[in-house]
Amino acid sequence: MSYGDGFRYFKAGVILVDLYRPDELPVADLFVTRNPAKSKALMCPLHAINSRFGRGLSL
């Protein structure tokens, strides 16, 4: 790594805790819903926003 004039550098670190193997993950998919009716009720307003203002504006 080279350092250049006009740039400020900061030291950073990462701490890894509670590491799991993929087959031991407590949540396999963050977007899985246990209640499809509730999920549909939550997504309807988002679809309406996307339809009106364009995709990518909300979530």
mmCIF file of the N, C-alpha and C atoms, coordinates in Angstrom:
data_MODEL
# 
_entry.id   MODEL 
# 
loop_
_atom_site.group_PDB 
_atom_site.id 
_atom_site.type_symbol 
_atom_site.label_atom_id 
_atom_site.label_alt_id 
_atom_site.label_comp_id 
_atom_site.label_asym_id 
_atom_site.label_entity_id 
_atom_site.label_seq_id 
_atom_site.pdbx_PDB_ins_code 
_atom_site.Cartn_x 
_atom_site.Cartn_y 
_atom_site.Cartn_z 
_atom_site.occupancy 
_atom_site.B_iso_or_equiv 
_atom_site.pdbx_formal_charge 
_atom_site.auth_seq_id 
_atom_site.auth_comp_id 
_atom_site.auth_asym_id 
_atom_site.auth_atom_id 
_atom_site.pdbx_PDB_model_num 
ATOM 1   N N  . MET A 1 1  ? 0.858   -1.169  0.000   1.00 0.00 ? 1  MET A N  1 
ATOM 2   C CA . MET A 1 1  ? 0.000   0.000   0.000   1.00 0.00 ? 1  MET A CA 1 
ATOM 3   C C  . MET A 1 1  ? 0.900   1.227   0.000   1.00 0.00 ? 1  MET A C  1 
ATOM 4   N N  . SER A 1 2  ? 0.573   2.174   -0.825  1.00 0.00 ? 2  SER A N  1 
ATOM 5   C CA . SER A 1 2  ? 1.340   3.416   -0.841  1.00 0.00 ? 2  SER A CA 1 
ATOM 6   C C  . SER A 1 2  ? 0.509   4.535   -0.234  1.00 0.00 ? 2  SER A C  1 
ATOM 7   N N  . TYR A 1 3  ? 1.181   5.489   0.338   1.00 0.00 ? 3  TYR A N  1 
ATOM 8   C CA . TYR A 1 3  ? 0.516   6.618   0.966   1.00 0.00 ? 3  TYR A CA 1 
ATOM 9   C C  . TYR A 1 3  ? 0.742   7.846   0.101   1.00 0.00 ? 3  TYR A C  1 
ATOM 10  N N  . GLY A 1 4  ? -0.307  8.624   -0.078  1.00 0.00 ? 4  GLY A N  1 
ATOM 11  C CA . GLY A 1 4  ? -0.172  9.803   -0.925  1.00 0.00 ? 4  GLY A CA 1 
ATOM 12  C C  . GLY A 1 4  ? -0.438  11.081  -0.163  1.00 0.00 ? 4  GLY A C  1 
ATOM 13  N N  . ASP A 1 5  ? 0.116   12.158  -0.673  1.00 0.00 ? 5  ASP A N  1 
ATOM 14  C CA . ASP A 1 5  ? -0.119  13.464  -0.073  1.00 0.00 ? 5  ASP A CA 1 
ATOM 15  C C  . ASP A 1 5  ? -1.583  13.858  -0.252  1.00 0.00 ? 5  ASP A C  1 
ATOM 16  N N  . GLY A 1 6  ? -2.133  14.517  0.747   1.00 0.00 ? 6  GLY A N  1 
ATOM 17  C CA . GLY A 1 6  ? -3.509  14.976  0.655   1.00 0.00 ? 6  GLY A CA 1 
ATOM 18  C C  . GLY A 1 6  ? -4.537  13.968  1.134   1.00 0.00 ? 6  GLY A C  1 
ATOM 19  N N  . PHE A 1 7  ? -4.092  12.811  1.597   1.00 0.00 ? 7  PHE A N  1 
ATOM 20  C CA . PHE A 1 7  ? -5.012  11.791  2.099   1.00 0.00 ? 7  PHE A CA 1 
ATOM 21  C C  . PHE A 1 7  ? -4.746  11.550  3.578   1.00 0.00 ? 7  PHE A C  1 
ATOM 22  N N  . ARG A 1 8  ? -5.813  11.334  4.319   1.00 0.00 ? 8  ARG A N  1 
ATOM 23  C CA . ARG A 1 8  ? -5.676  10.978  5.732   1.00 0.00 ? 8  ARG A CA 1 
ATOM 24  C C  . ARG A 1 8  ? -5.994  9.497   5.878   1.00 0.00 ? 8  ARG A C  1 
ATOM 25  N N  . TYR A 1 9  ? -5.192  8.788   6.597   1.00 0.00 ? 9  TYR A N  1 
ATOM 26  C CA . TYR A 1 9  ? -5.374  7.355   6.778   1.00 0.00 ? 9  TYR A CA 1 
ATOM 27  C C  . TYR A 1 9  ? -5.685  7.055   8.234   1.00 0.00 ? 9  TYR A C  1 
ATOM 28  N N  . PHE A 1 10 ? -6.561  6.100   8.448   1.00 0.00 ? 10 PHE A N  1 
ATOM 29  C CA . PHE A 1 10 ? -6.930  5.671   9.785   1.00 0.00 ? 10 PHE A CA 1 
ATOM 30  C C  . PHE A 1 10 ? -6.761  4.169   9.878   1.00 0.00 ? 10 PHE A C  1 
ATOM 31  N N  . LYS A 1 11 ? -6.326  3.725   11.010  1.00 0.00 ? 11 LYS A N  1 
ATOM 32  C CA . LYS A 1 11 ? -6.205  2.297   11.255  1.00 0.00 ? 11 LYS A CA 1 
ATOM 33  C C  . LYS A 1 11 ? -7.567  1.768   11.678  1.00 0.00 ? 11 LYS A C  1 
ATOM 34  N N  . ALA A 1 12 ? -7.962  0.637   11.145  1.00 0.00 ? 12 ALA A N  1 
ATOM 35  C CA . ALA A 1 12 ? -9.246  0.027   11.481  1.00 0.00 ? 12 ALA A CA 1 
ATOM 36  C C  . ALA A 1 12 ? -9.027  -1.450  11.757  1.00 0.00 ? 12 ALA A C  1 
ATOM 37  N N  . GLY A 1 13 ? -9.945  -2.024  12.508  1.00 0.00 ? 13 GLY A N  1 
ATOM 38  C CA . GLY A 1 13 ? -9.865  -3.446  12.808  1.00 0.00 ? 13 GLY A CA 1 
ATOM 39  C C  . GLY A 1 13 ? -11.225 -4.096  12.719  1.00 0.00 ? 13 GLY A C  1 
ATOM 40  N N  . VAL A 1 14 ? -11.226 -5.385  12.614  1.00 0.00 ? 14 VAL A N  1 
ATOM 41  C CA . VAL A 1 14 ? -12.450 -6.172  12.545  1.00 0.00 ? 14 VAL A CA 1 
ATOM 42  C C  . VAL A 1 14 ? -12.369 -7.268  13.592  1.00 0.00 ? 14 VAL A C  1 
ATOM 43  N N  . ILE A 1 15 ? -13.443 -7.436  14.339  1.00 0.00 ? 15 ILE A N  1 
ATOM 44  C CA . ILE A 1 15 ? -13.513 -8.494  15.342  1.00 0.00 ? 15 ILE A CA 1 
ATOM 45  C C  . ILE A 1 15 ? -14.601 -9.476  14.903  1.00 0.00 ? 15 ILE A C  1 
ATOM 46  N N  . LEU A 1 16 ? -14.262 -10.739 14.821  1.00 0.00 ? 16 LEU A N  1 
ATOM 47  C CA . LEU A 1 16 ? -15.213 -11.771 14.422  1.00 0.00 ? 16 LEU A CA 1 
ATOM 48  C C  . LEU A 1 16 ? -15.625 -12.560 15.659  1.00 0.00 ? 16 LEU A C  1 
ATOM 49  N N  . VAL A 1 17 ? -16.930 -12.596 15.917  1.00 0.00 ? 17 VAL A N  1 
ATOM 50  C CA . VAL A 1 17 ? -17.447 -13.353 17.046  1.00 0.00 ? 17 VAL A CA 1 
ATOM 51  C C  . VAL A 1 17 ? -18.588 -14.244 16.575  1.00 0.00 ? 17 VAL A C  1 
ATOM 52  N N  . ASP A 1 18 ? -18.843 -15.281 17.307  1.00 0.00 ? 18 ASP A N  1 
ATOM 53  C CA . ASP A 1 18 ? -19.928 -16.210 17.016  1.00 0.00 ? 18 ASP A CA 1 
ATOM 54  C C  . ASP A 1 18 ? -19.884 -16.720 15.573  1.00 0.00 ? 18 ASP A C  1 
ATOM 55  N N  . LEU A 1 19 ? -18.742 -17.237 15.184  1.00 0.00 ? 19 LEU A N  1 
ATOM 56  C CA . LEU A 1 19 ? -18.607 -17.775 13.833  1.00 0.00 ? 19 LEU A CA 1 
ATOM 57  C C  . LEU A 1 19 ? -19.333 -19.111 13.730  1.00 0.00 ? 19 LEU A C  1 
ATOM 58  N N  . TYR A 1 20 ? -19.999 -19.320 12.615  1.00 0.00 ? 20 TYR A N  1 
ATOM 59  C CA . TYR A 1 20 ? -20.752 -20.548 12.364  1.00 0.00 ? 20 TYR A CA 1 
ATOM 60  C C  . TYR A 1 20 ? -20.345 -21.133 11.032  1.00 0.00 ? 20 TYR A C  1 
ATOM 61  N N  . ARG A 1 21 ? -20.508 -22.437 10.899  1.00 0.00 ? 21 ARG A N  1 
ATOM 62  C CA . ARG A 1 21 ? -20.422 -23.067 9.593   1.00 0.00 ? 21 ARG A CA 1 
ATOM 63  C C  . ARG A 1 21 ? -21.744 -22.794 8.880   1.00 0.00 ? 21 ARG A C  1 
ATOM 64  N N  . PRO A 1 22 ? -21.769 -22.772 7.540   1.00 0.00 ? 22 PRO A N  1 
ATOM 65  C CA . PRO A 1 22 ? -23.008 -22.436 6.825   1.00 0.00 ? 22 PRO A CA 1 
ATOM 66  C C  . PRO A 1 22 ? -24.211 -23.294 7.217   1.00 0.00 ? 22 PRO A C  1 
ATOM 67  N N  . ASP A 1 23 ? -23.983 -24.560 7.513   1.00 0.00 ? 23 ASP A N  1 
ATOM 68  C CA . ASP A 1 23 ? -25.115 -25.430 7.867   1.00 0.00 ? 23 ASP A CA 1 
ATOM 69  C C  . ASP A 1 23 ? -25.581 -25.228 9.308   1.00 0.00 ? 23 ASP A C  1 
ATOM 70  N N  . GLU A 1 24 ? -24.860 -24.430 10.096  1.00 0.00 ? 24 GLU A N  1 
ATOM 71  C CA . GLU A 1 24 ? -25.237 -24.182 11.490  1.00 0.00 ? 24 GLU A CA 1 
ATOM 72  C C  . GLU A 1 24 ? -25.781 -22.777 11.720  1.00 0.00 ? 24 GLU A C  1 
ATOM 73  N N  . LEU A 1 25 ? -25.962 -22.007 10.652  1.00 0.00 ? 25 LEU A N  1 
ATOM 74  C CA . LEU A 1 25 ? -26.428 -20.634 10.818  1.00 0.00 ? 25 LEU A CA 1 
ATOM 75  C C  . LEU A 1 25 ? -27.784 -20.601 11.503  1.00 0.00 ? 25 LEU A C  1 
ATOM 76  N N  . PRO A 1 26 ? -27.961 -19.695 12.472  1.00 0.00 ? 26 PRO A N  1 
ATOM 77  C CA . PRO A 1 26 ? -29.252 -19.609 13.158  1.00 0.00 ? 26 PRO A CA 1 
ATOM 78  C C  . PRO A 1 26 ? -30.375 -19.152 12.238  1.00 0.00 ? 26 PRO A C  1 
ATOM 79  N N  . VAL A 1 27 ? -30.060 -18.332 11.226  1.00 0.00 ? 27 VAL A N  1 
ATOM 80  C CA . VAL A 1 27 ? -31.045 -17.889 10.244  1.00 0.00 ? 27 VAL A CA 1 
ATOM 81  C C  . VAL A 1 27 ? -30.448 -18.148 8.870   1.00 0.00 ? 27 VAL A C  1 
ATOM 82  N N  . ALA A 1 28 ? -31.056 -19.061 8.138   1.00 0.00 ? 28 ALA A N  1 
ATOM 83  C CA . ALA A 1 28 ? -30.519 -19.417 6.836   1.00 0.00 ? 28 ALA A CA 1 
ATOM 84  C C  . ALA A 1 28 ? -30.788 -18.333 5.801   1.00 0.00 ? 28 ALA A C  1 
ATOM 85  N N  . ASP A 1 29 ? -31.953 -17.687 5.877   1.00 0.00 ? 29 ASP A N  1 
ATOM 86  C CA . ASP A 1 29 ? -32.329 -16.663 4.911   1.00 0.00 ? 29 ASP A CA 1 
ATOM 87  C C  . ASP A 1 29 ? -32.984 -15.511 5.662   1.00 0.00 ? 29 ASP A C  1 
ATOM 88  N N  . LEU A 1 30 ? -32.423 -14.339 5.576   1.00 0.00 ? 30 LEU A N  1 
ATOM 89  C CA . LEU A 1 30 ? -32.950 -13.191 6.306   1.00 0.00 ? 30 LEU A CA 1 
ATOM 90  C C  . LEU A 1 30 ? -34.309 -12.742 5.798   1.00 0.00 ? 30 LEU A C  1 
ATOM 91  N N  . PHE A 1 31 ? -34.667 -13.135 4.572   1.00 0.00 ? 31 PHE A N  1 
ATOM 92  C CA . PHE A 1 31 ? -35.895 -12.643 3.973   1.00 0.00 ? 31 PHE A CA 1 
ATOM 93  C C  . PHE A 1 31 ? -37.027 -13.669 3.967   1.00 0.00 ? 31 PHE A C  1 
ATOM 94  N N  . VAL A 1 32 ? -36.841 -14.773 4.642   1.00 0.00 ? 32 VAL A N  1 
ATOM 95  C CA . VAL A 1 32 ? -37.895 -15.769 4.745   1.00 0.00 ? 32 VAL A CA 1 
ATOM 96  C C  . VAL A 1 32 ? -38.935 -15.268 5.745   1.00 0.00 ? 32 VAL A C  1 
ATOM 97  N N  . THR A 1 33 ? -40.194 -15.371 5.370   1.00 0.00 ? 33 THR A N  1 
ATOM 98  C CA . THR A 1 33 ? -41.256 -14.943 6.266   1.00 0.00 ? 33 THR A CA 1 
ATOM 99  C C  . THR A 1 33 ? -41.997 -16.157 6.795   1.00 0.00 ? 33 THR A C  1 
ATOM 100 N N  . ARG A 1 34 ? -42.444 -16.058 7.997   1.00 0.00 ? 34 ARG A N  1 
ATOM 101 C CA . ARG A 1 34 ? -43.229 -17.141 8.584   1.00 0.00 ? 34 ARG A CA 1 
ATOM 102 C C  . ARG A 1 34 ? -44.715 -16.895 8.414   1.00 0.00 ? 34 ARG A C  1 
ATOM 103 N N  . ASN A 1 35 ? -45.068 -15.688 7.982   1.00 0.00 ? 35 ASN A N  1 
ATOM 104 C CA . ASN A 1 35 ? -46.472 -15.337 7.821   1.00 0.00 ? 35 ASN A CA 1 
ATOM 105 C C  . ASN A 1 35 ? -46.657 -14.685 6.452   1.00 0.00 ? 35 ASN A C  1 
ATOM 106 N N  . PRO A 1 36 ? -47.000 -15.473 5.418   1.00 0.00 ? 36 PRO A N  1 
ATOM 107 C CA . PRO A 1 36 ? -47.121 -14.929 4.063   1.00 0.00 ? 36 PRO A CA 1 
ATOM 108 C C  . PRO A 1 36 ? -48.163 -13.809 3.948   1.00 0.00 ? 36 PRO A C  1 
ATOM 109 N N  . ALA A 1 37 ? -49.261 -13.874 4.697   1.00 0.00 ? 37 ALA A N  1 
ATOM 110 C CA . ALA A 1 37 ? -50.284 -12.834 4.619   1.00 0.00 ? 37 ALA A CA 1 
ATOM 111 C C  . ALA A 1 37 ? -49.733 -11.505 5.128   1.00 0.00 ? 37 ALA A C  1 
ATOM 112 N N  . LYS A 1 38 ? -48.982 -11.543 6.203   1.00 0.00 ? 38 LYS A N  1 
ATOM 113 C CA . LYS A 1 38 ? -48.391 -10.319 6.755   1.00 0.00 ? 38 LYS A CA 1 
ATOM 114 C C  . LYS A 1 38 ? -47.341 -9.760  5.794   1.00 0.00 ? 38 LYS A C  1 
ATOM 115 N N  . SER A 1 39 ? -46.556 -10.637 5.202   1.00 0.00 ? 39 SER A N  1 
ATOM 116 C CA . SER A 1 39 ? -45.549 -10.202 4.242   1.00 0.00 ? 39 SER A CA 1 
ATOM 117 C C  . SER A 1 39 ? -46.201 -9.509  3.058   1.00 0.00 ? 39 SER A C  1 
ATOM 118 N N  . LYS A 1 40 ? -47.282 -10.084 2.552   1.00 0.00 ? 40 LYS A N  1 
ATOM 119 C CA . LYS A 1 40 ? -47.984 -9.484  1.422   1.00 0.00 ? 40 LYS A CA 1 
ATOM 120 C C  . LYS A 1 40 ? -48.544 -8.116  1.802   1.00 0.00 ? 40 LYS A C  1 
ATOM 121 N N  . ALA A 1 41 ? -49.096 -7.997  3.009   1.00 0.00 ? 41 ALA A N  1 
ATOM 122 C CA . ALA A 1 41 ? -49.644 -6.713  3.467   1.00 0.00 ? 41 ALA A CA 1 
ATOM 123 C C  . ALA A 1 41 ? -48.549 -5.655  3.577   1.00 0.00 ? 41 ALA A C  1 
ATOM 124 N N  . LEU A 1 42 ? -47.343 -6.060  3.959   1.00 0.00 ? 42 LEU A N  1 
ATOM 125 C CA . LEU A 1 42 ? -46.241 -5.113  4.061   1.00 0.00 ? 42 LEU A CA 1 
ATOM 126 C C  . LEU A 1 42 ? -45.678 -4.726  2.696   1.00 0.00 ? 42 LEU A C  1 
ATOM 127 N N  . MET A 1 43 ? -45.722 -5.652  1.749   1.00 0.00 ? 43 MET A N  1 
ATOM 128 C CA . MET A 1 43 ? -45.136 -5.383  0.438   1.00 0.00 ? 43 MET A CA 1 
ATOM 129 C C  . MET A 1 43 ? -46.049 -4.573  -0.474  1.00 0.00 ? 43 MET A C  1 
ATOM 130 N N  . CYS A 1 44 ? -47.355 -4.621  -0.275  1.00 0.00 ? 44 CYS A N  1 
ATOM 131 C CA . CYS A 1 44 ? -48.285 -3.895  -1.146  1.00 0.00 ? 44 CYS A CA 1 
ATOM 132 C C  . CYS A 1 44 ? -47.981 -2.395  -1.196  1.00 0.00 ? 44 CYS A C  1 
ATOM 133 N N  . PRO A 1 45 ? -47.782 -1.721  -0.063  1.00 0.00 ? 45 PRO A N  1 
ATOM 134 C CA . PRO A 1 45 ? -47.438 -0.289  -0.144  1.00 0.00 ? 45 PRO A CA 1 
ATOM 135 C C  . PRO A 1 45 ? -46.114 -0.032  -0.874  1.00 0.00 ? 45 PRO A C  1 
ATOM 136 N N  . LEU A 1 46 ? -45.140 -0.921  -0.692  1.00 0.00 ? 46 LEU A N  1 
ATOM 137 C CA . LEU A 1 46 ? -43.863 -0.746  -1.382  1.00 0.00 ? 46 LEU A CA 1 
ATOM 138 C C  . LEU A 1 46 ? -44.021 -0.911  -2.886  1.00 0.00 ? 46 LEU A C  1 
ATOM 139 N N  . HIS A 1 47 ? -44.840 -1.848  -3.313  1.00 0.00 ? 47 HIS A N  1 
ATOM 140 C CA . HIS A 1 47 ? -45.100 -2.019  -4.738  1.00 0.00 ? 47 HIS A CA 1 
ATOM 141 C C  . HIS A 1 47 ? -45.811 -0.792  -5.299  1.00 0.00 ? 47 HIS A C  1 
ATOM 142 N N  . ALA A 1 48 ? -46.729 -0.215  -4.527  1.00 0.00 ? 48 ALA A N  1 
ATOM 143 C CA . ALA A 1 48 ? -47.434 0.981   -4.972  1.00 0.00 ? 48 ALA A CA 1 
ATOM 144 C C  . ALA A 1 48 ? -46.463 2.155   -5.132  1.00 0.00 ? 48 ALA A C  1 
ATOM 145 N N  . ILE A 1 49 ? -45.535 2.310   -4.197  1.00 0.00 ? 49 ILE A N  1 
ATOM 146 C CA . ILE A 1 49 ? -44.530 3.378   -4.294  1.00 0.00 ? 49 ILE A CA 1 
ATOM 147 C C  . ILE A 1 49 ? -43.666 3.169   -5.523  1.00 0.00 ? 49 ILE A C  1 
ATOM 148 N N  . ASN A 1 50 ? -43.226 1.931   -5.745  1.00 0.00 ? 50 ASN A N  1 
ATOM 149 C CA . ASN A 1 50 ? -42.401 1.631   -6.913  1.00 0.00 ? 50 ASN A CA 1 
ATOM 150 C C  . ASN A 1 50 ? -43.161 1.880   -8.208  1.00 0.00 ? 50 ASN A C  1 
ATOM 151 N N  . SER A 1 51 ? -44.445 1.556   -8.243  1.00 0.00 ? 51 SER A N  1 
ATOM 152 C CA . SER A 1 51 ? -45.249 1.781   -9.439  1.00 0.00 ? 51 SER A CA 1 
ATOM 153 C C  . SER A 1 51 ? -45.395 3.269   -9.733  1.00 0.00 ? 51 SER A C  1 
ATOM 154 N N  . ARG A 1 52 ? -45.564 4.054   -8.683  1.00 0.00 ? 52 ARG A N  1 
ATOM 155 C CA . ARG A 1 52 ? -45.801 5.487   -8.853  1.00 0.00 ? 52 ARG A CA 1 
ATOM 156 C C  . ARG A 1 52 ? -44.529 6.272   -9.142  1.00 0.00 ? 52 ARG A C  1 
ATOM 157 N N  . PHE A 1 53 ? -43.451 5.980   -8.404  1.00 0.00 ? 53 PHE A N  1 
ATOM 158 C CA . PHE A 1 53 ? -42.245 6.808   -8.480  1.00 0.00 ? 53 PHE A CA 1 
ATOM 159 C C  . PHE A 1 53 ? -41.065 6.126   -9.184  1.00 0.00 ? 53 PHE A C  1 
ATOM 160 N N  . GLY A 1 54 ? -41.195 4.860   -9.502  1.00 0.00 ? 54 GLY A N  1 
ATOM 161 C CA . GLY A 1 54 ? -40.101 4.153   -10.175 1.00 0.00 ? 54 GLY A CA 1 
ATOM 162 C C  . GLY A 1 54 ? -39.419 3.182   -9.245  1.00 0.00 ? 54 GLY A C  1 
ATOM 163 N N  . ARG A 1 55 ? -38.938 2.132   -9.823  1.00 0.00 ? 55 ARG A N  1 
ATOM 164 C CA . ARG A 1 55 ? -38.299 1.077   -9.055  1.00 0.00 ? 55 ARG A CA 1 
ATOM 165 C C  . ARG A 1 55 ? -36.980 1.573   -8.476  1.00 0.00 ? 55 ARG A C  1 
ATOM 166 N N  . GLY A 1 56 ? -36.687 1.134   -7.266  1.00 0.00 ? 56 GLY A N  1 
ATOM 167 C CA . GLY A 1 56 ? -35.427 1.462   -6.628  1.00 0.00 ? 56 GLY A CA 1 
ATOM 168 C C  . GLY A 1 56 ? -35.503 2.667   -5.700  1.00 0.00 ? 56 GLY A C  1 
ATOM 169 N N  . LEU A 1 57 ? -36.641 3.332   -5.646  1.00 0.00 ? 57 LEU A N  1 
ATOM 170 C CA . LEU A 1 57 ? -36.768 4.477   -4.770  1.00 0.00 ? 57 LEU A CA 1 
ATOM 171 C C  . LEU A 1 57 ? -36.910 4.045   -3.313  1.00 0.00 ? 57 LEU A C  1 
ATOM 172 N N  . SER A 1 58 ? -37.696 3.010   -3.087  1.00 0.00 ? 58 SER A N  1 
ATOM 173 C CA . SER A 1 58 ? -37.873 2.480   -1.730  1.00 0.00 ? 58 SER A CA 1 
ATOM 174 C C  . SER A 1 58 ? -37.130 1.164   -1.623  1.00 0.00 ? 58 SER A C  1 
ATOM 175 N N  . LEU A 1 59 ? -36.914 0.721   -0.408  1.00 0.00 ? 59 LEU A N  1 
ATOM 176 C CA . LEU A 1 59 ? -36.198 -0.529  -0.135  1.00 0.00 ? 59 LEU A CA 1 
ATOM 177 C C  . LEU A 1 59 ? -35.748 -1.137  -1.412  1.00 0.00 ? 59 LEU A C  1 
# 
